[in-house]
Amino acid sequence: MPPEDDFLLNPNAPVSSPESSNSDDTNSTNATNDTNDTQEPDELLDSEENSDENPDTGEGDDEEVLVAPEDAVDLEIEGETYVIPKKLQDAFMRQKDYTEKTTALSQQRQAYEAQQETFGERVQMQEALLNDITEIKSVDMRLAEYANVDWQAASQRNPQAAQQAWFEYQQLKDFRSSKVQEIDAKIEKRRSDNAAQEAKLVQETVTALKAPDSALAWPGHSPEHMTKVASFAKGTLGIPPDDLKRIKSPIAVKTLNLARIGYEYLQSMKARTKTPAIVPEPVKQVPTNKSQASFDPMKLPMDKWVIHERKRMAKKRAELNGQNPRP
C-alpha cells in the first residue's frame, strides 16, 4: 500500500484490495493480542480504568461544522467568492495589487522590447539604404568616366580594349538600375511598415482608452469626448495639429483630459468668486449755512448794525417770555 501522502498527491495511485486490508487487520489483531498477553497486571488495570473513564461515544465520527467568524468578509478572486477573516483582507488586496502591477510591468516590458526590436530593424534598414546610396554614388563616378568616350574611335584604335570597356560600362549601368530598384523597394517597405505600425499604435490606444479610468477621471473613449480633448489641446494649449496627431499614448491623452478638467474647474471658480466692481456712491453734500457762519455784524454799516441789534434783542426777549419772535 502506498504512503498516504502519495495517495493524496496522486489520486490515480493504486489502492490496496480488501483481502490485503483484512490480512493487515488480522495481523494487527494478533499483534495486539500478543502485546496484551505480555502486559503486567498493573498495566492491564490501568488500561481498563482509562477505557472506562473515556468511553467511545462516537462523537468523533461527526463532521466538523465550520462557522464563519463574525468579522468575515466576501472576497472575489478570479471570478470566485471566498469568505475570509477581515484582518486577512488587506493581505489579499496587497497580493492582488502586486499581481496587477507585476502583470502591467510585464506588459510594459514586452511593449518596450517590441519597440526596441522595431527600432533596431529600422536602424538596420537605414544603414542598408545608406550603403546602397553610397554604392550608387560610386557607380555614378565610374559611369562619369565613360560619359565623353568616343566608342567608335576607341574601337578603331584598340577594338579589344574598347569592347572590354563597353562591357564594363553596360554592367555598371545594369548594376545601378537594379540597385535603384532595390532602394525604391526598401523605401516602399519602410513606408508600409510605418503605416502598419501607426495603425497598430492607434488601435492599441483606442483599445486602452475604451475602458473607463475613475482614478484619472477618464469616462472612456467616445468621439464626443475625444473632440473635447482635441479642441482643448488645440485651442487652449495651442498644440499644433501635426504634433497632436503624433500623440499615440493613452497616458498622454488622459493627461490632456485632466488638464482640460482642471482648466474648466478653475474657470468656473473664477466666475463664481468674481466680485462685482464697487461703484463709489457720491458724497452727500451736507447743507451748511455759510451766510451765518461767515456773517460778522461788526462789519455792517452803522444803520444796518442798529437794525440787526434790534432784531437780536427782540428775539432774546421773545425767547425769555416764551413767545415766538417777530420776523
BABA-507465 format. One record per residue: residue number from 1; residue in three letters; chain; z, x, y of N, C-alpha, C in turn. Coordinates in steps of 0.02 Angstrom, whole numbers, plus 50000, padded with zeros to 5 digits. Example, Ala and Ser with C-alpha at 12.3 -4.5 7.8 and 13.67 -1.06 7.14 Angstrom:
1/ala/A/50390/50660/49716/50390/50615/49775/50390/50660/49835
2/ser/A/50354/50642/49888/50357/50684/49947/50394/50645/50002
This chain:
1/met/A/50000/50042/49940/50000/50000/50000/50000/50044/50062
2/pro/A/49954/50032/50110/49950/50074/50169/50010/50064/50214
3/pro/A/50026/50111/50256/50082/50103/50302/50071/50044/50348
4/glu/A/50126/50018/50375/50122/49957/50416/50084/49970/50480
5/asp/A/50093/50030/50511/50059/50044/50573/49984/50044/50563
6/asp/A/49959/50074/50510/49888/50074/50496/49861/50004/50486
7/phe/A/49900/49962/50456/49878/49893/50445/49870/49855/50511
8/leu/A/49918/49868/50558/49913/49834/50623/49854/49860/50663
9/leu/A/49842/49924/50659/49786/49952/50698/49719/49938/50665
10/asn/A/49718/49929/50600/49656/49918/50564/49663/49854/50523
11/pro/A/49645/49796/50551/49653/49733/50513/49611/49731/50450
12/asn/A/49560/49772/50444/49517/49771/50384/49544/49814/50328
13/ala/A/49603/49842/50337/49631/49884/50284/49648/49842/50224
14/pro/A/49641/49869/50161/49655/49829/50101/49729/49813/50094
15/val/A/49743/49752/50070/49812/49728/50061/49829/49731/49987
16/ser/A/49891/49748/49971/49911/49755/49901/49910/49687/49867
17/ser/A/49898/49686/49802/49893/49625/49763/49962/49597/49749
18/pro/A/49967/49532/49730/50032/49502/49715/50066/49537/49657
19/glu/A/50025/49560/49607/50056/49592/49550/50093/49655/49571
20/ser/A/50061/49694/49614/50094/49755/49636/50156/49739/49677
21/ser/A/50154/49682/49714/50212/49663/49753/50269/49643/49707
22/asn/A/50252/49604/49653/50305/49584/49606/50333/49645/49572
23/ser/A/50289/49692/49556/50313/49753/49523/50360/49791/49569
24/asp/A/50342/49794/49633/50386/49828/49680/50452/49792/49687
25/asp/A/50450/49724/49687/50512/49686/49691/50555/49698/49631
26/thr/A/50523/49701/49571/50561/49713/49510/50594/49781/49511
27/asn/A/50556/49831/49533/50584/49897/49537/50640/49900/49588
28/ser/A/50631/49864/49642/50683/49863/49693/50745/49830/49667
29/thr/A/50736/49776/49627/50794/49741/49600/50831/49784/49551
30/asn/A/50794/49818/49510/50826/49863/49461/50863/49919/49496
31/ala/A/50833/49945/49549/50867/49998/49585/50931/49973/49617
32/thr/A/50929/49910/49640/50989/49881/49671/51043/49871/49620
33/asn/A/51022/49846/49563/51073/49836/49510/51104/49902/49489
34/asp/A/51062/49954/49485/51089/50020/49467/51137/50044/49520
35/thr/A/51121/50030/49581/51166/50051/49635/51232/50014/49632
36/asn/A/51228/49947/49619/51290/49907/49615/51333/49930/49557
37/asp/A/51300/49951/49503/51339/49973/49446/51377/50037/49460
38/thr/A/51349/50078/49503/51382/50142/49517/51432/50137/49572
39/gln/A/51437/50080/49608/51485/50073/49663/51557/50069/49637
40/glu/A/51604/50094/49677/51675/50090/49661/51701/50019/49672
41/pro/A/51756/50001/49641/51784/49933/49650/51800/49917/49723
42/asp/A/51827/49968/49759/51845/49954/49829/51782/49939/49870
43/glu/A/51729/49976/49855/51666/49964/49892/51638/49896/49877
44/leu/A/51647/49872/49814/51623/49806/49797/51661/49753/49834
45/leu/A/51727/49762/49840/51767/49713/49876/51747/49710/49950
46/asp/A/51735/49769/49979/51715/49770/50050/51649/49735/50060
47/ser/A/51603/49747/50013/51537/49715/50021/51541/49641/50013
48/glu/A/51586/49616/49968/51593/49543/49960/51624/49512/50022
49/glu/A/51673/49547/50052/51704/49520/50113/51654/49516/50169
50/asn/A/51613/49568/50176/51563/49567/50230/51512/49513/50219
51/ser/A/51495/49499/50156/51447/49446/50144/51476/49378/50158
52/asp/A/51543/49370/50148/51575/49305/50164/51581/49295/50239
53/glu/A/51595/49350/50275/51604/49343/50347/51538/49330/50382
54/asn/A/51483/49356/50357/51418/49348/50388/51370/49313/50341
55/pro/A/51380/49249/50332/51335/49213/50287/51266/49206/50318
56/asp/A/51217/49204/50276/51147/49197/50298/51133/49124/50313
57/thr/A/51128/49107/50376/51117/49037/50396/51044/49020/50402
58/gly/A/51003/49071/50399/50931/49057/50404/50906/49049/50475
59/glu/A/50952/49061/50523/50931/49053/50593/50881/49105/50614
60/gly/A/50884/49164/50581/50839/49217/50600/50766/49202/50584
61/asp/A/50755/49152/50540/50686/49136/50523/50650/49096/50577
62/asp/A/50688/49066/50623/50657/49027/50676/50622/49073/50726
63/glu/A/50565/49051/50753/50529/49091/50802/50566/49090/50869
64/glu/A/50566/49148/50901/50599/49154/50966/50557/49121/51020
65/val/A/50586/49079/51061/50551/49044/51115/50559/49084/51179
66/leu/A/50503/49104/51208/50504/49143/51269/50507/49096/51329
67/val/A/50557/49107/51371/50566/49066/51430/50548/49108/51491
68/ala/A/50504/49083/51533/50484/49120/51593/50542/49125/51641
69/pro/A/50552/49182/51671/50606/49189/51720/50595/49144/51781
70/glu/A/50648/49132/51817/50644/49086/51874/50598/49113/51929
71/asp/A/50594/49179/51937/50553/49208/51990/50484/49227/51965
72/ala/A/50461/49195/51912/50395/49211/51884/50340/49186/51930
73/val/A/50285/49223/51930/50227/49204/51971/50165/49208/51927
74/asp/A/50114/49173/51948/50049/49175/51912/50005/49228/51944
75/leu/A/49976/49269/51902/49932/49322/51925/49868/49320/51885
76/glu/A/49812/49317/51921/49747/49314/51889/49718/49384/51883
77/ile/A/49701/49403/51822/49673/49468/51807/49610/49459/51765
78/glu/A/49553/49478/51793/49489/49473/51759/49476/49403/51733
79/gly/A/49490/49354/51775/49474/49285/51757/49526/49249/51716
80/glu/A/49579/49283/51694/49632/49252/51655/49698/49254/51694
81/thr/A/49738/49202/51686/49800/49195/51723/49859/49214/51678
82/tyr/A/49903/49255/51705/49962/49278/51668/50024/49262/51709
83/val/A/50079/49249/51673/50144/49236/51705/50185/49300/51700
84/ile/A/50202/49328/51757/50239/49391/51759/50298/49385/51806
85/pro/A/50349/49427/51799/50404/49427/51848/50379/49446/51917
86/lys/A/50409/49416/51967/50386/49427/52035/50392/49499/52056
87/lys/A/50443/49534/52030/50453/49604/52051/50397/49649/52025
88/leu/A/50359/49626/51975/50303/49665/51950/50238/49649/51985
89/gln/A/50239/49598/52028/50177/49577/52060/50149/49632/52105
90/asp/A/50194/49665/52143/50170/49719/52187/50138/49776/52147
91/ala/A/50168/49791/52089/50140/49845/52049/50070/49827/52024
92/phe/A/50061/49764/52002/49995/49743/51978/49945/49742/52036
93/met/A/49968/49720/52095/49923/49717/52152/49902/49787/52174
94/arg/A/49950/49835/52171/49932/49903/52187/49881/49931/52137
95/gln/A/49891/49913/52073/49844/49936/52023/49775/49904/52035
96/lys/A/49775/49840/52053/49712/49806/52068/49677/49837/52128
97/asp/A/49717/49851/52180/49688/49882/52239/49661/49951/52224
98/tyr/A/49697/49988/52183/49675/50055/52163/49609/50051/52123
99/thr/A/49606/50002/52078/49545/49994/52039/49485/49976/52083
100/glu/A/49496/49930/52130/49442/49911/52175/49419/49970/52218
101/lys/A/49468/50008/52244/49449/50065/52285/49414/50119/52244
102/thr/A/49437/50128/52182/49404/50177/52139/49332/50156/52124
103/thr/A/49323/50091/52111/49255/50066/52098/49211/50074/52160
104/ala/A/49238/50057/52218/49199/50064/52280/49182/50137/52293
105/leu/A/49230/50182/52279/49217/50253/52289/49163/50278/52241
106/ser/A/49165/50253/52179/49114/50273/52131/49045/50248/52153
107/gln/A/49042/50187/52178/48978/50161/52202/48952/50201/52262
108/gln/A/48998/50219/52307/48977/50259/52365/48953/50328/52342
109/arg/A/48987/50356/52292/48965/50421/52267/48896/50417/52235
110/gln/A/48884/50363/52198/48818/50355/52167/48765/50346/52221
111/ala/A/48781/50307/52272/48733/50297/52327/48719/50364/52363
112/tyr/A/48773/50402/52372/48764/50467/52406/48722/50514/52363
113/glu/A/48734/50515/52297/48694/50558/52254/48621/50535/52253
114/ala/A/48610/50469/52255/48541/50445/52257/48507/50466/52323
115/gln/A/48544/50461/52378/48516/50483/52441/48501/50558/52442
116/gln/A/48547/50597/52412/48535/50669/52408/48473/50684/52366
117/glu/A/48466/50647/52312/48407/50658/52269/48343/50640/52307
118/thr/A/48345/50583/52342/48287/50564/52381/48272/50615/52436
119/phe/A/48324/50638/52467/48315/50688/52520/48285/50753/52491
120/gly/A/48310/50773/52432/48282/50832/52400/48208/50825/52383
121/glu/A/48190/50766/52359/48119/50754/52344/48077/50756/52407
122/arg/A/48103/50729/52462/48066/50731/52524/48057/50803/52549
123/val/A/48110/50843/52541/48105/50913/52562/48053/50950/52521
124/gln/A/48053/50938/52455/48004/50971/52412/47932/50949/52430
125/met/A/47924/50884/52445/47858/50859/52464/47836/50890/52530
126/gln/A/47884/50896/52576/47867/50925/52641/47847/50999/52633
127/glu/A/47884/51035/52591/47866/51105/52580/47797/51111/52547
128/ala/A/47783/51066/52499/47718/51067/52467/47662/51054/52517
129/leu/A/47674/51007/52563/47623/50993/52614/47613/51053/52659
130/leu/A/47667/51086/52678/47660/51145/52721/47621/51200/52685
131/asn/A/47634/51209/52620/47597/51260/52582/47522/51242/52578
132/asp/A/47509/51177/52567/47439/51156/52564/47403/51167/52631
133/ile/A/47438/51151/52684/47408/51161/52750/47397/51235/52764
134/thr/A/47444/51277/52742/47435/51349/52751/47374/51374/52713
135/glu/A/47365/51349/52652/47307/51368/52613/47242/51346/52647
136/ile/A/47242/51287/52675/47181/51262/52709/47165/51306/52769
137/lys/A/47218/51326/52806/47206/51369/52864/47176/51436/52841
138/ser/A/47202/51462/52785/47175/51524/52759/47102/51516/52737
139/val/A/47086/51460/52706/47017/51447/52685/46972/51439/52746
140/asp/A/46998/51405/52798/46958/51397/52859/46941/51465/52890
141/met/A/46987/51512/52888/46974/51579/52914/46919/51613/52873
142/arg/A/46921/51604/52807/46869/51634/52765/46801/51600/52777
143/leu/A/46803/51534/52786/46740/51499/52799/46710/51518/52866
144/ala/A/46754/51534/52914/46728/51554/52980/46687/51618/52977
145/glu/A/46702/51659/52927/46664/51721/52920/46591/51708/52899
146/tyr/A/46580/51651/52866/46512/51634/52843/46476/51587/52892
147/ala/A/46509/51571/52948/46479/51522/52994/46414/51546/53024
148/asn/A/46409/51610/53041/46349/51637/53075/46305/51679/53029
149/val/A/46312/51670/52965/46272/51710/52918/46202/51680/52913
150/asp/A/46152/51723/52918/46083/51704/52907/46067/51714/52833
151/trp/A/46072/51660/52796/46068/51666/52723/45997/51688/52701
152/gln/A/45948/51667/52737/45879/51687/52719/45869/51762/52728
153/ala/A/45893/51787/52784/45886/51859/52796/45929/51899/52748
154/ala/A/45989/51873/52733/46033/51908/52686/46003/51910/52617
155/ser/A/45970/51856/52596/45939/51856/52529/45880/51903/52525
156/gln/A/45846/51914/52582/45790/51961/52582/45815/52033/52578
157/arg/A/45871/52047/52613/45897/52114/52613/45928/52132/52545
158/asn/A/45971/52087/52520/46005/52100/52457/46014/52033/52421
159/pro/A/45966/52014/52382/45970/51948/52350/46033/51938/52307
160/gln/A/46055/51988/52270/46113/51981/52226/46177/51971/52267
161/ala/A/46186/52012/52319/46246/52005/52362/46245/51938/52399
162/ala/A/46186/51918/52422/46180/51854/52458/46197/51796/52412
163/gln/A/46173/51800/52350/46187/51747/52302/46262/51743/52286
164/gln/A/46294/51801/52279/46366/51802/52265/46405/51775/52325
165/ala/A/46385/51793/52386/46418/51768/52446/46409/51692/52454
166/trp/A/46348/51669/52438/46335/51597/52441/46377/51559/52391
167/phe/A/46385/51587/52331/46426/51555/52280/46499/51551/52303
168/glu/A/46524/51605/52332/46594/51605/52357/46601/51555/52414
169/tyr/A/46551/51551/52457/46553/51504/52513/46558/51432/52488
170/gln/A/46518/51416/52437/46520/51349/52409/46588/51334/52376
171/gln/A/46616/51383/52342/46682/51374/52311/46736/51361/52363
172/leu/A/46733/51398/52417/46783/51387/52471/46777/51317/52500
173/lys/A/46716/51294/52510/46708/51226/52538/46734/51173/52489
174/asp/A/46718/51182/52424/46743/51134/52374/46819/51135/52369
175/phe/A/46847/51196/52372/46920/51201/52369/46953/51167/52428
176/arg/A/46923/51177/52488/46951/51146/52548/46947/51069/52543
177/ser/A/46891/51045/52519/46883/50972/52513/46934/50942/52465
178/ser/A/46943/50975/52407/46991/50949/52359/47063/50954/52385
179/lys/A/47078/51008/52421/47145/51016/52449/47160/50963/52502
180/val/A/47109/50947/52542/47119/50894/52593/47132/50827/52559
181/gln/A/47097/50813/52504/47110/50752/52467/47181/50750/52439
182/glu/A/47204/50808/52414/47273/50810/52388/47324/50797/52444
183/ile/A/47311/50827/52502/47357/50816/52558/47358/50743/52579
184/asp/A/47298/50712/52583/47295/50641/52601/47332/50598/52550
185/ala/A/47326/50616/52485/47360/50577/52433/47436/50585/52439
186/lys/A/47459/50646/52454/47531/50658/52461/47559/50621/52522
187/ile/A/47520/50623/52576/47543/50587/52637/47546/50513/52624
188/glu/A/47498/50485/52589/47498/50414/52573/47556/50397/52527
189/lys/A/47570/50440/52479/47626/50428/52434/47692/50430/52473
190/arg/A/47696/50477/52519/47757/50481/52560/47766/50418/52601
191/arg/A/47713/50393/52630/47718/50331/52668/47738/50273/52624
192/ser/A/47709/50271/52564/47727/50217/52518/47800/50221/52496
193/asp/A/47823/50283/52482/47893/50292/52463/47940/50273/52520
194/asn/A/47922/50292/52580/47964/50274/52638/47967/50199/52647
195/ala/A/47910/50165/52639/47910/50092/52645/47952/50060/52591
196/ala/A/47947/50086/52529/47987/50058/52474/48061/50071/52486
197/gln/A/48078/50131/52509/48148/50147/52524/48174/50104/52581
198/glu/A/48132/50092/52630/48152/50049/52686/48165/49978/52662
199/ala/A/48121/49952/52621/48130/49884/52594/48192/49880/52550
200/lys/A/48205/49933/52513/48265/49934/52470/48329/49933/52512
201/leu/A/48330/49974/52565/48388/49976/52608/48400/49908/52642
202/val/A/48345/49877/52664/48352/49811/52696/48380/49760/52646
203/gln/A/48354/49761/52585/48378/49714/52534/48451/49727/52518
204/glu/A/48470/49790/52512/48540/49806/52497/48585/49785/52555
205/thr/A/48562/49794/52616/48602/49773/52674/48611/49698/52676
206/val/A/48556/49661/52664/48560/49588/52665/48606/49564/52609
207/thr/A/48601/49595/52550/48644/49575/52494/48717/49589/52510
208/ala/A/48731/49646/52540/48800/49663/52557/48828/49618/52612
209/leu/A/48784/49595/52657/48807/49553/52713/48811/49479/52695
210/lys/A/48788/49460/52636/48791/49389/52617/48863/49367/52606
211/ala/A/48904/49411/52578/48973/49393/52562/49014/49395/52626
212/pro/A/49054/49343/52639/49099/49344/52698/49152/49399/52691
213/asp/A/49173/49425/52748/49225/49477/52750/49275/49457/52804
214/ser/A/49329/49425/52781/49379/49400/52829/49415/49457/52864
215/ala/A/49422/49514/52832/49457/49570/52863/49420/49595/52925
216/leu/A/49354/49590/52925/49313/49612/52982/49282/49553/53019
217/ala/A/49308/49493/53006/49284/49433/53042/49209/49423/53033
218/trp/A/49185/49436/52973/49114/49427/52958/49104/49363/52919
219/pro/A/49068/49313/52947/49062/49248/52913/49010/49247/52857
220/gly/A/48971/49300/52851/48917/49300/52802/48850/49302/52837
221/his/A/48799/49322/52798/48732/49330/52827/48699/49263/52838
222/ser/A/48672/49255/52897/48632/49195/52914/48586/49214/52972
223/pro/A/48527/49184/52976/48481/49201/53030/48511/49189/53099
224/glu/A/48549/49134/53106/48578/49119/53172/48628/49173/53192
225/his/A/48670/49193/53145/48721/49242/53161/48690/49311/53175
226/met/A/48640/49329/53136/48607/49393/53147/48572/49394/53215
227/thr/A/48546/49336/53237/48515/49332/53303/48566/49344/53358
228/lys/A/48626/49317/53349/48679/49328/53399/48697/49402/53404
229/val/A/48704/49434/53346/48722/49505/53346/48667/49547/53378
230/ala/A/48604/49532/53361/48548/49570/53389/48542/49559/53465
231/ser/A/48552/49497/53487/48549/49483/53559/48603/49520/53597
232/phe/A/48663/49522/53568/48719/49558/53600/48704/49633/53602
233/ala/A/48677/49660/53547/48662/49732/53545/48609/49751/53596
234/lys/A/48557/49709/53602/48503/49725/53649/48521/49708/53721
235/gly/A/48549/49648/53731/48561/49626/53799/48623/49656/53831
236/thr/A/48679/49657/53795/48742/49680/53824/48751/49756/53817
237/leu/A/48738/49782/53756/48748/49854/53745/48687/49895/53766
238/gly/A/48630/49863/53771/48570/49899/53793/48540/49944/53740
239/ile/A/48548/49926/53675/48518/49966/53622/48444/49951/53619
240/pro/A/48402/50002/53620/48329/49990/53617/48309/49956/53551
241/pro/A/48258/49915/53551/48237/49881/53490/48219/49929/53433
242/asp/A/48187/49987/53450/48170/50034/53398/48232/50063/53364
243/asp/A/48283/50078/53404/48346/50103/53374/48381/50048/53335
244/leu/A/48375/49986/53358/48407/49931/53323/48375/49920/53254
245/lys/A/48310/49932/53249/48276/49924/53185/48299/49976/53134
246/arg/A/48323/50033/53158/48345/50086/53112/48414/50073/53082
247/ile/A/48449/50024/53107/48516/50009/53081/48509/49973/53015
248/lys/A/48529/50005/52961/48524/49976/52894/48592/49976/52859
249/ser/A/48644/49995/52893/48710/49999/52861/48749/49934/52873
250/pro/A/48777/49904/52820/48817/49843/52830/48877/49855/52875
251/ile/A/48908/49914/52871/48966/49929/52913/48945/49931/52986
252/ala/A/48886/49959/53000/48862/49961/53069/48851/49891/53097
253/val/A/48822/49847/53056/48810/49777/53078/48876/49742/53090
254/lys/A/48924/49751/53045/48990/49719/53054/49026/49747/53115
255/thr/A/49016/49811/53129/49046/49841/53189/49017/49810/53253
256/leu/A/48952/49800/53254/48921/49767/53311/48947/49696/53319
257/asn/A/48957/49662/53263/48984/49594/53266/49055/49594/53294
258/leu/A/49097/49642/53273/49164/49647/53301/49162/49662/53375
259/ala/A/49116/49705/53396/49109/49718/53468/49089/49655/53506
260/arg/A/49046/49615/53477/49025/49553/53509/49084/49505/53516
261/ile/A/49124/49499/53463/49182/49454/53465/49232/49477/53518
262/gly/A/49245/49543/53519/49292/49570/53569/49267/49560/53640
263/tyr/A/49202/49570/53650/49174/49561/53717/49179/49488/53739
264/glu/A/49161/49443/53695/49166/49372/53713/49238/49351/53725
265/tyr/A/49285/49379/53688/49356/49362/53699/49378/49387/53767
266/leu/A/49359/49448/53785/49379/49474/53850/49348/49433/53907
267/gln/A/49286/49412/53898/49254/49371/53949/49290/49305/53957
268/ser/A/49310/49275/53900/49346/49211/53904/49414/49219/53936
269/met/A/49448/49275/53922/49514/49287/53952/49507/49298/54027
270/lys/A/49455/49333/54047/49445/49343/54119/49431/49277/54154
271/ala/A/49391/49235/54123/49377/49170/54154/49439/49126/54156
272/arg/A/49482/49133/54105/49542/49091/54103/49594/49114/54153
273/thr/A/49602/49179/54162/49655/49205/54206/49630/49220/54276
274/lys/A/49568/49203/54291/49541/49218/54357/49575/49173/54409
275/thr/A/49607/49202/54460/49642/49165/54512/49594/49148/54568
276/pro/A/49597/49089/54594/49552/49071/54649/49571/49110/54712
277/ala/A/49522/49120/54754/49533/49156/54817/49578/49115/54862
278/ile/A/49629/49148/54888/49678/49114/54931/49651/49116/55003
279/val/A/49641/49056/55028/49617/49050/55098/49677/49040/55143
280/pro/A/49690/49084/55187/49749/49077/55230/49742/49017/55277
281/glu/A/49796/48981/55280/49796/48923/55324/49802/48947/55397
282/pro/A/49770/48909/55441/49776/48929/55512/49847/48922/55538
283/val/A/49865/48967/55579/49933/48967/55606/49940/48909/55656
284/lys/A/49991/48870/55643/50003/48813/55686/50031/48838/55753
285/gln/A/50000/48812/55804/50022/48830/55871/50083/48787/55890
286/val/A/50137/48821/55902/50197/48785/55923/50192/48772/55999
287/pro/A/50193/48709/56016/50187/48693/56088/50247/48720/56127
288/thr/A/50233/48753/56178/50286/48780/56222/50272/48759/56293
289/asn/A/50324/48747/56330/50318/48728/56400/50317/48791/56442
290/lys/A/50256/48819/56445/50251/48881/56482/50267/48872/56556
291/ser/A/50253/48811/56580/50266/48799/56652/50340/48804/56667
292/gln/A/50381/48776/56619/50453/48779/56629/50480/48849/56618
293/ala/A/50451/48882/56567/50477/48948/56552/50462/48997/56609
294/ser/A/50406/48987/56641/50387/49034/56695/50402/49008/56766
295/phe/A/50436/48949/56770/50449/48920/56836/50511/48952/56868
296/asp/A/50502/48975/56928/50558/49005/56965/50563/48969/57032
297/pro/A/50616/48927/57041/50620/48888/57103/50631/48931/57165
298/met/A/50656/48992/57155/50668/49034/57213/50603/49058/57245
299/lys/A/50549/49050/57208/50484/49071/57235/50449/49014/57272
300/leu/A/50479/48954/57273/50448/48897/57306/50457/48902/57382
301/pro/A/50411/48871/57416/50422/48867/57489/50486/48827/57504
302/met/A/50507/48832/57562/50572/48802/57579/50570/48727/57571
303/asp/A/50519/48694/57596/50518/48621/57592/50515/48597/57519
304/lys/A/50475/48633/57477/50471/48614/57407/50535/48631/57369
305/trp/A/50567/48685/57392/50630/48703/57359/50683/48650/57372
306/val/A/50683/48623/57434/50732/48571/57451/50720/48509/57408
307/ile/A/50657/48490/57399/50641/48431/57358/50662/48444/57285
308/his/A/50650/48505/57261/50669/48522/57192/50743/48518/57182
309/glu/A/50782/48544/57231/50854/48544/57225/50881/48473/57227
310/arg/A/50851/48430/57267/50875/48361/57271/50864/48327/57202
311/lys/A/50808/48337/57174/50794/48306/57108/50842/48333/57055
312/arg/A/50856/48398/57059/50900/48429/57009/50970/48401/57016
313/met/A/50995/48393/57079/51062/48368/57090/51066/48294/57070
314/ala/A/51012/48256/57083/51012/48186/57064/51014/48180/56987
315/lys/A/50981/48224/56953/50980/48223/56879/51049/48240/56852
316/lys/A/51084/48288/56884/51151/48306/56862/51199/48249/56871
317/arg/A/51194/48215/56930/51239/48160/56943/51227/48103/56894
318/ala/A/51163/48091/56878/51147/48037/56829/51174/48054/56760
319/glu/A/51172/48117/56742/51199/48136/56676/51274/48128/56675
320/leu/A/51307/48144/56730/51380/48136/56732/51400/48063/56731
321/asn/A/51361/48021/56763/51377/47950/56764/51349/47912/56705
322/gly/A/51311/47945/56663/51282/47911/56604/51223/47870/56621
323/gln/A/51190/47883/56674/51132/47845/56695/51070/47888/56687
324/asn/A/51015/47852/56678/50952/47888/56673/50931/47909/56742
325/pro/A/50912/47969/56750/50892/47992/56816/50826/47960/56836
326/arg/A/50819/47953/56901/50757/47928/56926/50705/47983/56924
327/pro/A/50645/47963/56912/50592/48014/56910/50580/48043/56979
